[in-house]
Amino acid sequence: MLKVLAKTFFSLPAFTLGVALATGSPVAYAAETTLQPYTAQYRTTARGIGLNLTRKLQANKDGSYTLTNGGKIMVVGFQEISVFNTDEEKVLPKSYVYQGSGLINRRREVHFTPGSDVIRSLYKDQWYDLPYTEGTLDRMSQQEQLRLFLLNDPTPKEDITIRVADGKRVKDYTLTFRGEEEIETPMGKFNTLHFERIHDEPDRSSNTWIAPELDYLMVKTVHIEDGKPVEMVLLNADIGK
């Protein structure tokens, strides 16, 4: 049972953890807005079992950012770390590391080298050379790209394409803006921007809600596959700390 829960919680699709802008038409921004550090806690529920996750964005002295995400249930846990720079409205990823612990001792890595057309990716103990194109992100830095995009231009765009280096391939996703919705969370009610990821499979759906008043933090996601939902909702957040 623990192995089943571990796979459910710690091998979630990238979209379940956030979304991002990776490609699309150039946008003219009035002024650059920087990312504010934050610490946020989320409650993830799957198969009737809940897990608390802590996500933290830190600004480093060299101008880069470190984003961490992790949690633990009984003897099974995981930790993700993404390091990236920013250039105006763009996130420039440097590295991503995922480390599972306990029954699922799994490790993934993704490394970006400036000026290189190759991304180095570790998946199931094997290294892969993935093709790099401008705007390619990792599973974690994509979350901050959407924040930065919306902070600079708060008018959502339809049919956003995202590109993420994950495992042994680079994946393109399509996101559609579904409108504004009020979402209730343990932290309170928030007016949100609702995005849906478009899947080829009819039995899969992925939705996320972003709160402008919380500096465009994600407040809720719901991913459904084979009729089984995985939901994540914001518990609390400290922004600018």
C-alpha positions as CSV (number, residue, x, y, z in Angstrom):
1,M,0.0,0.0,0.0
2,L,2.8,2.4,0.8
3,K,4.4,1.9,-2.6
4,V,1.1,2.7,-4.3
5,L,0.7,5.9,-2.3
6,A,4.3,6.8,-3.0
7,K,3.8,6.5,-6.7
8,T,0.5,8.4,-6.5
9,F,1.9,11.4,-4.6
10,F,5.5,11.6,-5.7
11,S,5.2,10.8,-9.5
12,L,2.5,13.4,-10.2
13,P,2.3,15.0,-13.7
14,A,4.2,18.3,-13.9
15,F,1.0,20.1,-14.5
16,T,-0.3,19.0,-11.1
17,L,2.4,21.0,-9.5
18,G,2.0,24.1,-11.7
19,V,2.0,25.5,-15.2
20,A,4.2,27.9,-17.2
21,L,4.7,29.9,-20.3
22,A,7.5,28.5,-22.5
23,T,6.7,29.6,-26.0
24,G,4.4,31.9,-27.8
25,S,4.2,35.4,-29.4
26,P,6.5,38.1,-27.9
27,V,4.8,40.4,-25.4
28,A,5.6,44.0,-24.7
29,Y,5.9,44.7,-21.0
30,A,5.5,48.1,-19.4
31,A,8.0,47.4,-16.6
32,E,9.9,44.5,-15.2
33,T,8.5,42.9,-12.1
34,T,10.6,40.6,-10.0
35,L,9.6,37.5,-8.2
36,Q,8.9,37.8,-4.5
37,P,10.2,35.0,-2.2
38,Y,7.5,33.0,-0.4
39,T,6.8,30.0,1.7
40,A,3.6,28.1,1.1
41,Q,2.0,24.9,2.4
42,Y,-0.4,22.7,0.4
43,R,-2.5,19.8,1.2
44,T,-2.6,17.0,-1.4
45,T,-5.3,14.4,-1.3
46,A,-5.3,11.1,-3.3
47,R,-7.2,7.8,-2.6
48,G,-8.4,9.2,0.7
49,I,-4.9,9.9,2.0
50,G,-3.6,13.4,2.6
51,L,-0.1,14.8,2.5
52,N,1.2,18.2,3.4
53,L,3.7,19.8,1.0
54,T,6.0,22.8,1.8
55,R,7.1,24.9,-1.2
56,K,9.6,27.7,-0.7
57,L,11.2,30.3,-3.1
58,Q,14.4,32.0,-2.0
59,A,16.3,34.8,-3.6
60,N,20.1,34.1,-3.6
61,K,22.9,36.6,-3.1
62,D,24.2,36.0,-6.7
63,G,20.8,37.0,-8.1
64,S,19.5,33.5,-8.8
65,Y,16.6,31.8,-7.1
66,T,16.2,28.4,-5.4
67,L,12.7,26.8,-5.4
68,T,12.2,23.8,-3.1
69,N,9.2,21.5,-2.7
70,G,8.7,18.4,-0.6
71,G,6.8,16.3,1.9
72,K,6.7,13.0,3.8
73,I,4.1,10.5,4.6
74,M,5.1,7.7,7.1
75,V,8.4,6.4,5.8
76,V,8.1,7.7,2.3
77,G,9.1,11.2,1.2
78,F,10.5,13.4,-1.5
79,Q,12.4,16.7,-2.1
80,E,12.6,18.8,-5.3
81,I,15.1,21.6,-5.8
82,S,15.2,23.9,-8.8
83,V,17.8,26.7,-9.3
84,F,17.2,29.4,-12.0
85,N,17.9,33.0,-13.0
86,T,15.5,35.5,-14.5
87,D,16.0,37.9,-17.4
88,E,13.2,40.5,-17.5
89,E,10.1,38.3,-18.0
90,K,11.9,35.1,-18.7
91,V,13.0,32.3,-16.3
92,L,16.4,30.8,-17.2
93,P,16.7,27.4,-15.6
94,K,20.0,26.1,-14.3
95,S,19.3,22.8,-12.6
96,Y,16.6,20.5,-11.2
97,V,16.9,17.6,-8.7
98,Y,14.2,15.3,-7.5
99,Q,15.1,12.8,-4.7
100,G,12.7,10.3,-3.3
101,S,13.3,8.5,0.0
102,G,12.0,5.5,1.8
103,L,10.4,2.8,-0.3
104,I,10.8,4.8,-3.5
105,N,14.4,5.9,-3.5
106,R,14.3,7.5,-6.9
107,R,16.5,10.4,-8.2
108,R,16.0,12.6,-11.3
109,E,18.2,15.5,-12.4
110,V,18.0,18.0,-15.2
111,H,20.9,20.4,-16.0
112,F,21.0,23.4,-18.4
113,T,24.3,24.7,-19.7
114,P,24.3,28.3,-21.0
115,G,25.0,28.4,-24.8
116,S,24.6,24.6,-25.2
117,D,21.9,23.0,-27.4
118,V,21.8,20.0,-25.1
119,I,20.1,19.4,-21.8
120,R,21.5,16.7,-19.6
121,S,18.8,14.6,-17.9
122,L,19.1,11.7,-15.4
123,Y,16.2,9.3,-15.4
124,K,16.1,5.8,-13.9
125,D,19.9,5.8,-13.4
126,Q,20.6,6.7,-17.0
127,W,21.7,10.0,-18.5
128,Y,20.1,11.4,-21.6
129,D,21.0,14.3,-24.0
130,L,17.8,16.2,-24.7
131,P,17.5,18.9,-27.3
132,Y,17.4,22.5,-26.0
133,T,15.3,25.3,-27.5
134,E,14.7,28.7,-26.0
135,G,12.1,28.7,-23.3
136,T,12.6,25.1,-22.2
137,L,12.0,24.7,-18.5
138,D,12.2,22.0,-15.8
139,R,9.2,20.7,-13.8
140,M,9.8,23.3,-11.0
141,S,11.0,26.4,-12.7
142,Q,7.9,26.3,-15.0
143,Q,5.8,27.2,-12.0
144,E,7.6,30.5,-11.4
145,Q,7.6,31.3,-15.2
146,L,3.8,31.6,-15.1
147,R,4.0,33.8,-12.0
148,L,6.5,36.1,-13.7
149,F,4.5,36.2,-16.9
150,L,1.3,37.2,-15.1
151,L,3.1,39.7,-12.8
152,N,4.3,41.5,-15.9
153,D,1.2,41.1,-18.0
154,P,-1.9,40.2,-15.9
155,T,-4.1,39.7,-18.9
156,P,-4.2,35.9,-19.5
157,K,-3.6,34.6,-23.0
158,E,-5.4,31.6,-24.4
159,D,-3.7,28.5,-25.8
160,I,-0.4,28.9,-24.1
161,T,2.2,26.4,-25.1
162,I,4.6,25.1,-22.4
163,R,7.8,23.1,-22.9
164,V,9.4,21.1,-20.1
165,A,12.5,18.8,-20.0
166,D,11.4,15.8,-18.0
167,G,12.9,12.4,-17.8
168,K,14.1,11.2,-21.2
169,R,12.2,13.6,-23.4
170,V,11.1,17.2,-23.9
171,K,7.3,17.6,-23.6
172,D,5.0,20.3,-25.1
173,Y,1.7,21.1,-23.4
174,T,-1.2,23.3,-24.3
175,L,-3.0,25.4,-21.7
176,T,-6.3,27.2,-22.1
177,F,-7.5,30.1,-19.9
178,R,-11.0,29.2,-18.7
179,G,-11.9,32.4,-17.0
180,E,-12.1,33.8,-13.5
181,E,-13.5,31.8,-10.5
182,E,-13.8,32.3,-6.8
183,I,-12.1,29.4,-5.0
184,E,-12.4,28.6,-1.2
185,T,-9.4,27.3,0.6
186,P,-8.4,26.8,4.3
187,M,-6.7,30.2,3.9
188,G,-9.9,31.9,2.7
189,K,-11.7,32.7,-0.5
190,F,-9.7,34.1,-3.5
191,N,-10.6,35.3,-6.9
192,T,-8.5,33.2,-9.3
193,L,-7.5,32.6,-12.9
194,H,-8.5,29.2,-14.1
195,F,-6.2,27.3,-16.5
196,E,-6.8,23.9,-18.1
197,R,-4.2,21.6,-19.6
198,I,-5.5,20.0,-22.8
199,H,-4.9,16.2,-22.9
200,D,-5.1,13.8,-25.9
201,E,-6.7,11.2,-23.7
202,P,-10.4,11.8,-22.9
203,D,-10.2,10.2,-19.4
204,R,-7.5,12.7,-18.2
205,S,-8.0,16.3,-17.1
206,S,-5.8,18.8,-15.3
207,N,-6.9,22.2,-13.9
208,T,-5.2,24.8,-11.8
209,W,-6.3,28.0,-10.2
210,I,-4.0,31.0,-9.6
211,A,-4.7,33.9,-7.2
212,P,-3.6,37.4,-8.4
213,E,-3.9,38.8,-4.8
214,L,-1.3,36.2,-3.6
215,D,1.3,37.4,-6.1
216,Y,-0.1,34.8,-8.6
217,L,0.5,31.8,-6.4
218,M,-1.3,28.6,-7.2
219,V,-4.1,28.0,-4.7
220,K,-5.6,24.7,-6.1
221,T,-5.0,22.0,-8.7
222,V,-7.1,19.0,-9.6
223,H,-5.7,16.2,-11.8
224,I,-8.0,13.3,-12.8
225,E,-6.8,10.1,-14.5
226,D,-8.8,6.8,-14.9
227,G,-11.5,8.4,-12.8
228,K,-9.1,9.0,-9.8
229,P,-8.6,12.6,-8.7
230,V,-5.5,14.0,-7.1
231,E,-6.2,17.4,-5.5
232,M,-3.9,20.0,-4.0
233,V,-5.1,23.1,-2.1
234,L,-3.3,26.0,-0.4
235,L,-3.2,25.9,3.4
236,N,-1.2,29.0,4.1
237,A,1.4,31.3,2.5
238,D,3.9,34.0,3.6
239,I,4.9,36.2,0.6
240,G,7.9,38.5,0.5
241,K,9.7,36.6,3.3
